[in-house]
Amino acid sequence: MTVAGRHHDQRSVETTLPTVLIFAIKLIPLGVVVFVVFVIGVVEQRVGFSLYRVEVFIELMMSR
């Protein structure tokens, strides 16, 4: 019974790790988007940078 229990624990750890990694990878783009939006907001308040310029810049980066 102990051996079976141990085997089950090991298996659950093996399946949990990839799930956590996939979850983290899915969260990374969201974090980046939030960070970029936050930076744009701060820059707009400080410098008076227009969102239009930022959009044009993003389009230039994407077209490369």
VMD Tcl script that builds the backbone (N, CA, C; Angstrom):
set m [mol new atoms 192]
animate dup $m
set s [atomselect $m all]
$s set {name element resname resid chain x y z} {
  {N N MET 1 A 0.844 -1.204 0.000}
  {CA C MET 1 A 0.000 0.000 0.000}
  {C C MET 1 A 0.885 1.264 0.000}
  {N N THR 2 A 1.955 1.239 0.773}
  {CA C THR 2 A 2.846 2.394 0.834}
  {C C THR 2 A 3.499 2.652 -0.521}
  {N N VAL 3 A 3.939 1.578 -1.187}
  {CA C VAL 3 A 4.607 1.700 -2.486}
  {C C VAL 3 A 3.636 2.318 -3.517}
  {N N ALA 4 A 2.384 1.833 -3.514}
  {CA C ALA 4 A 1.380 2.352 -4.438}
  {C C ALA 4 A 1.124 3.841 -4.168}
  {N N GLY 5 A 1.046 4.186 -2.892}
  {CA C GLY 5 A 0.823 5.590 -2.525}
  {C C GLY 5 A 1.965 6.472 -2.981}
  {N N ARG 6 A 3.190 5.980 -2.794}
  {CA C ARG 6 A 4.368 6.740 -3.197}
  {C C ARG 6 A 4.378 6.943 -4.721}
  {N N HIS 7 A 4.063 5.885 -5.433}
  {CA C HIS 7 A 4.034 5.937 -6.892}
  {C C HIS 7 A 3.002 6.974 -7.364}
  {N N HIS 8 A 1.865 7.007 -6.695}
  {CA C HIS 8 A 0.814 7.958 -7.045}
  {C C HIS 8 A 1.303 9.399 -6.822}
  {N N ASP 9 A 1.992 9.647 -5.707}
  {CA C ASP 9 A 2.513 10.985 -5.409}
  {C C ASP 9 A 3.493 11.432 -6.491}
  {N N GLN 10 A 4.385 10.517 -6.870}
  {CA C GLN 10 A 5.386 10.847 -7.894}
  {C C GLN 10 A 4.704 11.214 -9.220}
  {N N ARG 11 A 3.689 10.452 -9.578}
  {CA C ARG 11 A 2.972 10.685 -10.830}
  {C C ARG 11 A 2.275 12.054 -10.791}
  {N N SER 12 A 1.661 12.387 -9.672}
  {CA C SER 12 A 0.950 13.659 -9.561}
  {C C SER 12 A 1.930 14.830 -9.655}
  {N N VAL 13 A 3.139 14.661 -9.118}
  {CA C VAL 13 A 4.159 15.716 -9.212}
  {C C VAL 13 A 4.575 15.885 -10.674}
  {N N GLU 14 A 4.755 14.764 -11.382}
  {CA C GLU 14 A 5.158 14.819 -12.793}
  {C C GLU 14 A 4.110 15.513 -13.653}
  {N N THR 15 A 2.833 15.319 -13.352}
  {CA C THR 15 A 1.772 15.966 -14.143}
  {C C THR 15 A 1.551 17.419 -13.711}
  {N N THR 16 A 1.877 17.752 -12.467}
  {CA C THR 16 A 1.664 19.116 -11.974}
  {C C THR 16 A 2.690 20.082 -12.556}
  {N N LEU 17 A 3.948 19.639 -12.671}
  {CA C LEU 17 A 5.030 20.517 -13.150}
  {C C LEU 17 A 4.758 21.066 -14.551}
  {N N PRO 18 A 4.468 20.216 -15.552}
  {CA C PRO 18 A 4.164 20.765 -16.889}
  {C C PRO 18 A 2.950 21.690 -16.882}
  {N N THR 19 A 1.946 21.356 -16.082}
  {CA C THR 19 A 0.744 22.194 -15.995}
  {C C THR 19 A 1.106 23.585 -15.485}
  {N N VAL 20 A 1.953 23.640 -14.448}
  {CA C VAL 20 A 2.400 24.923 -13.883}
  {C C VAL 20 A 3.213 25.693 -14.925}
  {N N LEU 21 A 4.089 24.983 -15.645}
  {CA C LEU 21 A 4.909 25.632 -16.682}
  {C C LEU 21 A 4.027 26.209 -17.782}
  {N N ILE 22 A 3.051 25.430 -18.243}
  {CA C ILE 22 A 2.129 25.892 -19.289}
  {C C ILE 22 A 1.355 27.113 -18.796}
  {N N PHE 23 A 0.907 27.065 -17.542}
  {CA C PHE 23 A 0.171 28.182 -16.941}
  {C C PHE 23 A 1.041 29.435 -16.902}
  {N N ALA 24 A 2.308 29.259 -16.499}
  {CA C ALA 24 A 3.250 30.387 -16.432}
  {C C ALA 24 A 3.492 30.969 -17.819}
  {N N ILE 25 A 3.682 30.079 -18.816}
  {CA C ILE 25 A 3.927 30.529 -20.189}
  {C C ILE 25 A 2.726 31.297 -20.725}
  {N N LYS 26 A 1.521 30.849 -20.378}
  {CA C LYS 26 A 0.298 31.543 -20.816}
  {C C LYS 26 A 0.183 32.913 -20.145}
  {N N LEU 27 A 0.680 33.034 -18.913}
  {CA C LEU 27 A 0.581 34.304 -18.183}
  {C C LEU 27 A 1.615 35.328 -18.654}
  {N N ILE 28 A 2.747 34.867 -19.226}
  {CA C ILE 28 A 3.822 35.779 -19.623}
  {C C ILE 28 A 3.327 36.844 -20.612}
  {N N PRO 29 A 2.649 36.462 -21.717}
  {CA C PRO 29 A 2.179 37.503 -22.651}
  {C C PRO 29 A 1.234 38.499 -21.988}
  {N N LEU 30 A 0.373 37.999 -21.105}
  {CA C LEU 30 A -0.567 38.882 -20.399}
  {C C LEU 30 A 0.203 39.894 -19.554}
  {N N GLY 31 A 1.217 39.420 -18.854}
  {CA C GLY 31 A 2.061 40.292 -18.030}
  {C C GLY 31 A 2.762 41.347 -18.871}
  {N N VAL 32 A 3.263 40.927 -20.032}
  {CA C VAL 32 A 3.951 41.857 -20.936}
  {C C VAL 32 A 2.990 42.935 -21.424}
  {N N VAL 33 A 1.775 42.529 -21.806}
  {CA C VAL 33 A 0.762 43.481 -22.295}
  {C C VAL 33 A 0.412 44.494 -21.209}
  {N N VAL 34 A 0.188 43.987 -19.993}
  {CA C VAL 34 A -0.146 44.873 -18.867}
  {C C VAL 34 A 1.002 45.848 -18.617}
  {N N PHE 35 A 2.244 45.338 -18.650}
  {CA C PHE 35 A 3.434 46.169 -18.421}
  {C C PHE 35 A 3.540 47.264 -19.485}
  {N N VAL 36 A 3.354 46.877 -20.748}
  {CA C VAL 36 A 3.443 47.842 -21.860}
  {C C VAL 36 A 2.370 48.917 -21.715}
  {N N VAL 37 A 1.147 48.494 -21.401}
  {CA C VAL 37 A 0.045 49.452 -21.226}
  {C C VAL 37 A 0.355 50.409 -20.074}
  {N N PHE 38 A 0.916 49.873 -18.992}
  {CA C PHE 38 A 1.279 50.684 -17.834}
  {C C PHE 38 A 2.356 51.705 -18.207}
  {N N VAL 39 A 3.389 51.241 -18.915}
  {CA C VAL 39 A 4.479 52.131 -19.345}
  {C C VAL 39 A 3.949 53.231 -20.258}
  {N N ILE 40 A 3.084 52.848 -21.213}
  {CA C ILE 40 A 2.492 53.836 -22.134}
  {C C ILE 40 A 1.717 54.883 -21.339}
  {N N GLY 41 A 0.958 54.433 -20.324}
  {CA C GLY 41 A 0.190 55.357 -19.494}
  {C C GLY 41 A 1.085 56.339 -18.758}
  {N N VAL 42 A 2.174 55.839 -18.192}
  {CA C VAL 42 A 3.125 56.696 -17.456}
  {C C VAL 42 A 3.786 57.687 -18.412}
  {N N VAL 43 A 4.244 57.185 -19.562}
  {CA C VAL 43 A 4.908 58.041 -20.557}
  {C C VAL 43 A 3.952 59.129 -21.047}
  {N N GLU 44 A 2.687 58.755 -21.287}
  {CA C GLU 44 A 1.693 59.730 -21.752}
  {C C GLU 44 A 1.522 60.853 -20.735}
  {N N GLN 45 A 1.468 60.489 -19.440}
  {CA C GLN 45 A 1.285 61.506 -18.399}
  {C C GLN 45 A 2.515 62.403 -18.286}
  {N N ARG 46 A 3.703 61.810 -18.371}
  {CA C ARG 46 A 4.945 62.569 -18.174}
  {C C ARG 46 A 5.283 63.427 -19.394}
  {N N VAL 47 A 5.278 62.815 -20.565}
  {CA C VAL 47 A 5.799 63.464 -21.771}
  {C C VAL 47 A 4.695 64.016 -22.677}
  {N N GLY 48 A 3.459 63.534 -22.482}
  {CA C GLY 48 A 2.383 63.932 -23.379}
  {C C GLY 48 A 2.490 63.192 -24.705}
  {N N PHE 49 A 3.030 61.962 -24.619}
  {CA C PHE 49 A 3.196 61.094 -25.785}
  {C C PHE 49 A 1.806 60.633 -26.237}
  {N N SER 50 A 1.511 60.782 -27.521}
  {CA C SER 50 A 0.181 60.382 -28.001}
  {C C SER 50 A 0.132 58.885 -28.267}
  {N N LEU 51 A -1.033 58.276 -28.008}
  {CA C LEU 51 A -1.225 56.849 -28.269}
  {C C LEU 51 A -1.087 56.544 -29.760}
  {N N TYR 52 A -1.432 57.501 -30.587}
  {CA C TYR 52 A -1.331 57.301 -32.032}
  {C C TYR 52 A 0.115 56.988 -32.430}
  {N N ARG 53 A 1.057 57.734 -31.888}
  {CA C ARG 53 A 2.476 57.509 -32.195}
  {C C ARG 53 A 2.906 56.117 -31.760}
  {N N VAL 54 A 2.435 55.702 -30.580}
  {CA C VAL 54 A 2.762 54.371 -30.055}
  {C C VAL 54 A 2.215 53.293 -30.992}
  {N N GLU 55 A 0.990 53.484 -31.472}
  {CA C GLU 55 A 0.378 52.520 -32.396}
  {C C GLU 55 A 1.169 52.435 -33.692}
  {N N VAL 56 A 1.598 53.568 -34.214}
  {CA C VAL 56 A 2.402 53.592 -35.443}
  {C C VAL 56 A 3.722 52.856 -35.201}
  {N N PHE 57 A 4.331 53.099 -34.052}
  {CA C PHE 57 A 5.592 52.452 -33.698}
  {C C PHE 57 A 5.421 50.941 -33.628}
  {N N ILE 58 A 4.331 50.487 -32.994}
  {CA C ILE 58 A 4.046 49.043 -32.874}
  {C C ILE 58 A 3.859 48.446 -34.272}
  {N N GLU 59 A 3.151 49.161 -35.144}
  {CA C GLU 59 A 2.935 48.673 -36.516}
  {C C GLU 59 A 4.264 48.559 -37.261}
  {N N LEU 60 A 5.159 49.526 -37.054}
  {CA C LEU 60 A 6.481 49.476 -37.688}
  {C C LEU 60 A 7.273 48.265 -37.189}
  {N N MET 61 A 7.202 48.003 -35.880}
  {CA C MET 61 A 7.913 46.859 -35.293}
  {C C MET 61 A 7.358 45.543 -35.821}
  {N N MET 62 A 6.019 45.467 -35.957}
  {CA C MET 62 A 5.377 44.235 -36.428}
  {C C MET 62 A 5.717 43.970 -37.900}
  {N N SER 63 A 5.802 45.039 -38.721}
  {CA C SER 63 A 6.034 44.879 -40.161}
  {C C SER 63 A 7.463 44.420 -40.462}
  {N N ARG 64 A 8.388 44.566 -39.509}
  {CA C ARG 64 A 9.784 44.144 -39.728}
  {C C ARG 64 A 9.886 42.647 -39.861}
}
mol reanalyze $m
mol bondsrecalc $m
mol representation Tube
mol addrep $m
